[in-house]
Amino acid sequence: MSMRKAAQLVCCLVLGCLPLHPGAAEQDSGGQWALLLALQGDNEDARAVQAGLSYALSAASWVSLDAGVTRQATPPGEATLRSRALGLGLDHNFGRMGLQLSADYWGDPGELVRTGIRGSVYHRGEFARLDLLGIYRDYELTARIPDDEGNLLDERELGMHSTGLGFGARFYGDSWFGGLRGAWFDFSRDPKVFRSRTAFRVLSLSALTLANSFLDYRAEASLGFEWGLRSLEFELSAGRSAVDDARVRTVTLYYVTPLSERLDLEVSLGRNDSEGLDNAVFAGLALSWFGR
């Protein structure tokens, strides 16, 4: 498996910070909650598990907490790639206007770790919701300086950060819904440095693979239909690697159906395609449990 392919799968499987409960701005009282458990895997032996909890503090405020772990197989003789994700978020609705704030953690301690904050303001109308998003992320990589024989001489922490701007639009009809989302990122250090000979000498495969998930931009479009409590949604996303300028495309199909009055099942199926590499097919299951 190539390093870029592994990075593509890591980027797909790790959400970093799960979205707040989609009905956060619409609930009529406090004390309601939603619990999410999600599993995902692909044909390259990547596996991910996530759990999230959203809780209504009041009729206008929701808090969310999420955690996830991803495991990616690597060639024989190399360490298995693992990453962890944690997120904490708050959504407050002022009426038609609202505010979301969140903090998240992602990476592999001792290799590459990312911490970030994001904030967004949104306006919700009868038929649409519009969001404007700002993102700040701080990265810390561990470099290991070897001598000519490969013996460890020193360990050093390398730091960089990125800023991003994004937008979102969600549209609602009688039996359909759709959306557009996009985000663009700027890095304090040129991510192409991770393809240099020096980077390959001092950074581990795990750190280089995680770094290869850095994106210049990401854009998404979706369209869905619903009948009763069931829905079917098609999503297309595209992005470009900030490390090697490779374009990454993902197509995903989601089907949601109720299992009981308080339990929903979501089934997802999709394909990743990166320039110059084979396609990767993935599938996932998610259970959402609602209560108060």
N, C-alpha and C positions, 0 to 999 in steps of 0.2 A: 504494500500500500504506500502511495506517495504521501509526503507530508502535507501537500496542499489538499489532497483528497480527505485526509484525516481532519484537517482544519475545517473543511467544508461541512463535514458531519458534525463536528463539535459545535459549529455555529448554528446548525439546524436544530440540534437536540437540546442545547442549553438556552433556556429563555432568560435566565439572569434575574428578572423580576417579573413575576406573573402579573397580568393586568388586574386591576381592582375588579370586584364583582360588577358585571355589566349593568346591573340594575341599581347601582349605588345611588344614582341621582333620582331614582324614581320610587324608592321605598317610602311607605307612609308612616313608619314608626320605628323606634329603636328596638334593640334586642334580637333582630333577625340576623341570621348567619348563613354562610355557604361554605362548605368544605369540598375541596377538590383533590383527587388523587389521579395522576396521569402516568402512563407507561408508554415508552416509545422505543423502537428498534429498527435496524435497517439490515440490508443484505451484506454489509461489511462488518458485521458483528459488533456494532455500536449499540449500547443500551443506555437508557435514561429513565429515571424515576423522579417524579415531582409531587409535592404536596403543598396545598395552600389553604388558608383560612381567611375569610372576610367576615367582619362583624360590624353591625350597625350600632354606632354609639348613640345615635339619635336619628330623627327622621331625615336629617340633612348630612350626616357624617358617617363615613365608613372607614374602618382601618383594616389593613390586610397584612398577612405574614406568609411568606412562602420559602420553600427550601427545595433543592434538587441536587442530584448526583448523576454524573455521566461517566460511563466507562467505555473506552475505545480500544479495541484490540490493535496491537502493533506487530511487526514482523518478529519471528522467533529470535530470542536472545536479547530483545529490547524490553524495557519496562512498559507495562500497560499504562496507557494514558488515562488519567482520571481528573475530573474537575468538579468543583462544588459551587453551588449558587445559593445565596440568601438574599431576601428582599423584604423591606418594610415600607408600607405605603399608607397614605391618608388621602381621602377624597371628601371634600366639603362642597355642598351645593348651596348657593345663595339664591336660588330661584332658577332663572334661565341661565345665569352664569355660575361657573364652578371652578374649583381649584384642586389640582392633584399634586402631591409632593411624595417623593419616594427616595430611598437610599438602597443600594445593592452592593453585593460582594460576589466576585466570581473568580475562579482560577484554581491553581494547584499550589499550595503553600511550598515555598522553597524553590519554585520554578518561575511562575508568573502569576501575579495577583492583581485584580482590578477592583477598585472601589469607586463608586459613583453616586451622584445625586442627580435627580431630574425633577423638573417642575413643569406643569402645564396649566393653562387656563382654557376653559371651554365654554361654548355657548350652545345651549340645547333649545331647539325650536320644535314645532309640531312634527316636522317632516325630516329634520336633519340635526346633526350635532357637528360642530366645528371645533378643532383643538389646535393650539399653538404650543410647541414643546421646546424646552431648553435642556441640554444635557452637559454635565461635566464628569469626566472620568480620569482617575489617577492610576497609573500602572507602575508596578515594581517588579523587575526581573532580577534573577540571581545569576550572575556570571561567575564561572569557575575558571580561574587562570591556571593552565597547566604548563609544565616545563616541556622541553623537547621530547622527553620520553613519556609524556602523558601523565606524570605525577602532579597532584594538586599542589599549587603554590599558594593560592589565595582565593577567597570568595569576595565578590563585590556586588553591591546592590545598584542597579541601574534604574533610573526613574524617568518617566515621561507622562504627559497628560494629553487629553483631547477634549475638545468642545464640539457640541453639535446642536443643530437647529432642525426642528421637524414640524410637520403639520399633519393633521388628520381630518377626514370628513366622513361622516357616517350618514347614510340616507335610509329612510323608512317609507315603505308603501303599505298597501292593504295586505298583500301576501308576498312581498319581496323586500329585500334590504341589500345594501351594497356599501362599499367604502373605498377610499383612497388614502394612502399614508405614504410619507416619505421622510427621510432624515439624511443630513449631510454632515460629515465630520472633518475636523481639522486637527492635526497632530503636532505637538511641540517638537517632535523629532521625526524625521522622514522614516516611515515604516519600511521603506525599501532597504534600510540598513540591515534588516533581518535576513537578507539574501546574500550578504557579503561573506567573504571567507572568514573574517574575524568572528562574525556571529556564529557560524557553524563550528568554530573552534572552541568558543567559550560558553555557548549556550547548549543546554540539553535538547534532545528531540522533543520532550514535552513542552519546554519553553518555546521552541521554534514553532511547533505545531499550534499552540495556543495563540502565538503572535500572528500566525497566518490567518486567523479569523478576523483581524482588523479590516474594516470596510471603509471605503471613501464615501459611499452612499448606499442607501437601500430604499427601494420603492415598492409598494404593494397595491394591488387592486383586487377587489373581491365582489362577488355577486351571489346572492342567496335567495332561496324561496322557502316559504313555510306554509304548512297546512296543519291546522290544529296546533298541537304542541311539538310537532316534528319539523325539522328544517334540513335543508341541503345547501351547502355553500361551496363555491369554487373560488380559490385564491391563487393569484399569480404574483410572484415577487421576483425582483431582479436587484443585483448589487454588483459592486466592483471591489475586488481586493485592493487594499491600500499597500500591500506588500509587493505584488507582482502584476497588478492591473488586470488580473483574470476576471472575467465576468461570470457571475454565478446566477443561475436561474432556478427557481423552485415552483413547482405546481402542486397544489394540495387540494384535496376534496374532503369536506367534513360532513358527517351525517349525525344529527342529534335526535334522540328519541327518548321519551320518558319510560322508565321501568316501573315507577310507582308515583304516587302523588308527590313525593319529596325527593325522588332519585332520578337523575338523568344520565344517560349514556351517550358519549360522543365517540364515534369511530372516525379515524383519519387515515388517509392513504395519499402518498405523494412521491415525487421524484425530484432529486437534485441533479443539476447538470452544470458542470464547470468547464470552461474552455480548455480543450486539450485532454480532458479526462473522461472516463466512462461515467455513465449515469449511476446514481445510487437511489434505490427504492426504499422507502421507509413506511412504517405503519404505526398507529398508536391507538390506545384506548384511554378514555378519561371518564371518571365517575364524579358527578356533582351531587352533593347532598344538601338540601335546604331545610332550614328549620327556624324556630324562634323560641 
